[in-house]
Amino acid sequence: MLSRSSFNLLNLDDYSCVIDRPRIPRIMTVPGILSDHCVDKNDVVSPVTVTPERRIIVSNQLPVKAHRDGETNKWVFEYDPDALVFQLKSGFGPDVECVYVGSLPADVDVSEQEEVSQTLLDKFRCVPTFLSLEIQNKFYHGFCKHYLWPLFHYMLPVTRTHGVRFDRVTWQAYVSANKVFADKVMEVINPDEDYVWIHDYHLMVMPTFLRKRFHRVRVGFFLHSPFPSSEIYRTLPVRDEILRALLNCDLIGFHTFDYARHFLSSCSRMLGLDYQSKRGYIGLEYYGRTVSIKILPVGIHMGQIESVKSSGRTAKKVEELKRIYGGKVVILGVDDMDMFKGISLKFLAMGQLLEDYPALRGSVVLVQIVNPARSRGHDIQEVEDETRKVAHEVNRRFGQDGYEPIVFVNGPVSTLDKIAYYAISECVVVNAVRDGMNLVPYKYTVSRQSSPELDTALGVSEREGRKSVIIVSEFIGCSPSLSGAIRVNPWNIDSVAEAMSLAITMPDNEKRLRHEKHYKYVSSHDVGYWAKSFDQDLERACKEHFHKRVWGVGFGLGFRVVALGLNFRKLSVEHIVSAYKKTNSRLILLDYDGTVMPQASVDKTPSKEVISILNVLSNDPKNVVFIVSGRGKDSLSKWFDSCKNLGLSAEHGWLTRWSSDSDWESCGGLAVDAEWKKVALPVMEHYTEATDGSFIEQKESALVWHHQEADPDFGTWQAKELLDHLESVLANEPVGVKRGQQIVEVNPQGVSKGVVVESLIASMQSQGKPLDFVLCIGDDRSDEDMFEKISSSVVNRGIAEVFACTVGQKPSMAKYYLDDTVDVIKMLHGLEAASTQVPKTTGIGVSFETSF
């Protein structure tokens, strides 16, 4: 059991243990020797050379192999050429250095850890994370492999016999391990220059620790597993913590659009965040930062496979396998031993094939290479027992002397041997019920491509051309990119058996065409292409870092960074009150919902406090005060009937009145043309009927379709469809169709809050009241029109004091912000107090006295 003193789970501030640790030096002072800046003045130093740019690659495991030397008992290390995080370096230029952070695939005694760390750093540019055995077991084998992994593969722990339920202790171990990884990155990072690339679901909360320490750190994350649908993901008790941690990245990558779509849907449903697509890029606005989404499946290392193919040892292995399986059609499977690979389903399909096509008995063999399981537990044992039971049954029913339909090859199997098996196989079957990517079809395709050494071993000529057939499950990440593959539902045994039959009997010419199509894609979208593309997008996503002011808010795993423009700042009450007192002709413009009235309020009637403030401000002879709202005139008239001198602008500026005694005037004096409503209203009614939770608001000048109470995804989808539909049927009408916050609105052209502002300013100046003070406050998109007009008025009309202010810390055309409606009321109280002060002459000069 983890004690409370063993780690502080949510103490993201405590980095005292990190700050004083030496980082990897950035200056080369002597050729071949890295040093810190401090060099003795008597030393002979060669010219200073800045080291190349760096990428810090973080993964659960370092790309090295480790074993003890038999004679010296010392640790010996070498790079693991099969490790993806090692292969991705091929996508970077020669001037980019990679530093790897991760755990070692070996248990190193505490007394040896310092020496091992130095060796790995000096010789392999690797920084190991040494987790205690207790933390490692609960982090990796507990939370990662037995909870997150099944959940992300759509398996819910409904009962204790079918999965492991959420355990707070293993979750704490997961967070603790992520903090250890983050601490190691902080030891070596230069936050102003380096880029950090985090890999896979083991480290999903790590970005929060990095962002907490370095607000402008450049962080990318790539998920190599599926991301489940929001209906599955929302069952995770720590769902918000993980989502918010991922949103502390600058770029988040997924293999397929489906996985990205599920992530975006979860952000929408659980955090209320909507994404936008702009010029081919998908982005989420998160507290002033744009979190970019990358969709690109990983590739394989072409050079590694080509090198192994050209080896004489590979050719000998191919010849050996040809002798063993001579005269037989080989179908190949290569899978890890886990519950989602569908190996037993594949074996059942093989049995069904031999049942349906007796002529194939004795001539077709399924060779199944089984890689060792990556975790342990009773579930793995159950899968292995079932798999062997099914294989034994198929071999018992259809086996003959010297013939076994299913051949087990127990791993680990070397890359060389796998390529040899690929080379002799007419077909490969990847039958997983759910998998993140699975590169087996890619490796198979490249291994089947013609090469002199293997062509000789196989007894084929280059002129014949190579051929291959891939049977692939619909539920794995590589399926969309293999357009020439035979796609199957792995749960449909008959369908998979038919696919096997089709692969065996397919004409050679069609096999060649399918192979060429796949090889063209795989060879051009290798791991280097994937890494380079991700790196370029990460650089693009981070380019705005130093163009904004940032600061951290929130506690624990809810921490995030707020990013705002350099000139965007909070409106100070003291500052605006000071300007207010010095001016004599003022215009005050206030939005209603979300500005003086909280959006969450059910009763939208203004409080007595708001009415009192507005009365004081509007009764000041130096002020013209307006409520500028999207609401209809009847509601506004009723609510503000007691404010005699308050101006109202309804329906986004369509109707305006200067006081309760004046008449409502339409924008530009135009009459309401309701003919277009006869076209638009039936369309909106159709979508309202089809979308549960939506409704129509009818105004004098406009129609508004609301979908805030509908299902978030369906409502957004319907809103897009409705927008297109209305734009089509109203193309020749004098109206505009636009989307707002959970609305679709149709209103007359030329009507906006910006037009109201321009009209009010012009009207006051024409009456000989040139403005020297303007305050405009709003909270949504429609208010941005006001801010834009206010900004232009500063230049064109020379107004001395202008305060355009948005509610909430978010990107805006306003120069100022207030946090919420409470801040707005507080600021208005300050202006109210200033308006109730009257000059009082004293012997010393002029002072102010409050009148009541």
Stockholm file with secondary structure:
# STOCKHOLM 1.0

chainA/1-852         MLSRSSFNLLNLDDYSCVIDRPRIPRIMTVPGILSDHCVDKNDVVSPVTVTPERRIIVSNQLPVKAHRDGETNKWVFEYDPDALVFQLKSGFGPDVECVYVGSLPADVDVSEQEEVSQTLLDKFRCVPTFLSLEIQNKFYHGFCKHYLWPLFHYMLPVTRTHGVRFDRVTWQAYVSANKVFADKVMEVINPDEDYVWIHDYHLMVMPTFLRKRFHRVRVGFFLHSPFPSSEIYRTLPVRDEILRALLNCDLIGFHTFDYARHFLSSCSRMLGLDYQSKRGYIGLEYYGRTVSIKILPVGIHMGQIESVKSSGRTAKKVEELKRIYGGKVVILGVDDMDMFKGISLKFLAMGQLLEDYPALRGSVVLVQIVNPARSRGHDIQEVEDETRKVAHEVNRRFGQDGYEPIVFVNGPVSTLDKIAYYAISECVVVNAVRDGMNLVPYKYTVSRQSSPELDTALGVSEREGRKSVIIVSEFIGCSPSLSGAIRVNPWNIDSVAEAMSLAITMPDNEKRLRHEKHYKYVSSHDVGYWAKSFDQDLERACKEHFHKRVWGVGFGLGFRVVALGLNFRKLSVEHIVSAYKKTNSRLILLDYDGTVMPQASVDKTPSKEVISILNVLSNDPKNVVFIVSGRGKDSLSKWFDSCKNLGLSAEHGWLTRWSSDSDWESCGGLAVDAEWKKVALPVMEHYTEATDGSFIEQKESALVWHHQEADPDFGTWQAKELLDHLESVLANEPVGVKRGQQIVEVNPQGVSKGVVVESLIASMQSQGKPLDFVLCIGDDRSDEDMFEKISSSVVNRGIAEVFACTVGQKPSMAKYYLDDTVDVIKMLHGLEAASTQVPKTTGIGVSFETSF
#=GR chainA/1-852 SS CCCTTTCCTTCCSCCHHHHTSCCCCCEEEETTEEECSCCCTTSCCCCCEECCEEEEEEEEECSEEEEECTTTCCEEEEECTTCHHHHGGGGSCTTEEEEEEEECSSCCCHHHHHHHHHHHHHHHCEEECCCCHHHHIIIIIIIIIIIIHHHHTTCCCCSTTSSCCCCHHHHHHHHHHHHHHHHHHHHHCCTTTCEEEEESGGGTTHHHHHHHHCTTCEEEEECCSCCCCHHHHTTCTTHHHHHHHHTTSSEEEESSHHHHHHHHHHHHHHHCCCEEEETTEEEEEETTEEEEEEECCCCCCHHHHHHHHTCHHHHHHHHHHHHHTTTSEEEEEEEESSTTSCHHHHHHHHHHHHHHCGGGTTTEEEEEEEECCSSCSHHHHHHHHHHHHHHHHHHHHHCBTTBCSEEEEESCCCHHHHHHHHHHCSEEEECCSSBSCCCHHHHHHHHHSCCHHHHHHHTCCGGGCCCCEEEEETTBTTGGGCTTSEEECTTCHHHHHHHHHHHHHSCHHHHHHHHHHHHHHHHHSCHHHHHHHHHHHHHHHHTTGGGEEEEEECSGGGCEEEEEETTCEECCHHHHHHHHHHCSSEEEEECCBTTTBCTTCSCCSCCHHHHHHHHHHHHSTTEEEEEECSSCHHHHHHHTTTCTTCEEEEGGGTEEESSTTSCCEEGGGCCCCCHHHHHHHHHHHHHHHHSTTCEEEECSSCEEEECTTSCHHHHHHHHHHHHHHHHHHTTTSSEEEEEETTEEEEEETTCSHHHHHHHHHHHHHHTTCCCSEEEEEECSHHHHHHHHHHHHHHHHHCCSEEEEEEESSSCCSSSEEESSHHHHHHHHHHHHHHHTEEEEECSSSEEEEECC
#=GC SS_cons         CCCTTTCCTTCCSCCHHHHTSCCCCCEEEETTEEECSCCCTTSCCCCCEECCEEEEEEEEECSEEEEECTTTCCEEEEECTTCHHHHGGGGSCTTEEEEEEEECSSCCCHHHHHHHHHHHHHHHCEEECCCCHHHHIIIIIIIIIIIIHHHHTTCCCCSTTSSCCCCHHHHHHHHHHHHHHHHHHHHHCCTTTCEEEEESGGGTTHHHHHHHHCTTCEEEEECCSCCCCHHHHTTCTTHHHHHHHHTTSSEEEESSHHHHHHHHHHHHHHHCCCEEEETTEEEEEETTEEEEEEECCCCCCHHHHHHHHTCHHHHHHHHHHHHHTTTSEEEEEEEESSTTSCHHHHHHHHHHHHHHCGGGTTTEEEEEEEECCSSCSHHHHHHHHHHHHHHHHHHHHHCBTTBCSEEEEESCCCHHHHHHHHHHCSEEEECCSSBSCCCHHHHHHHHHSCCHHHHHHHTCCGGGCCCCEEEEETTBTTGGGCTTSEEECTTCHHHHHHHHHHHHHSCHHHHHHHHHHHHHHHHHSCHHHHHHHHHHHHHHHHTTGGGEEEEEECSGGGCEEEEEETTCEECCHHHHHHHHHHCSSEEEEECCBTTTBCTTCSCCSCCHHHHHHHHHHHHSTTEEEEEECSSCHHHHHHHTTTCTTCEEEEGGGTEEESSTTSCCEEGGGCCCCCHHHHHHHHHHHHHHHHSTTCEEEECSSCEEEECTTSCHHHHHHHHHHHHHHHHHHTTTSSEEEEEETTEEEEEETTCSHHHHHHHHHHHHHHTTCCCSEEEEEECSHHHHHHHHHHHHHHHHHCCSEEEEEEESSSCCSSSEEESSHHHHHHHHHHHHHHHTEEEEECSSSEEEEECC
//
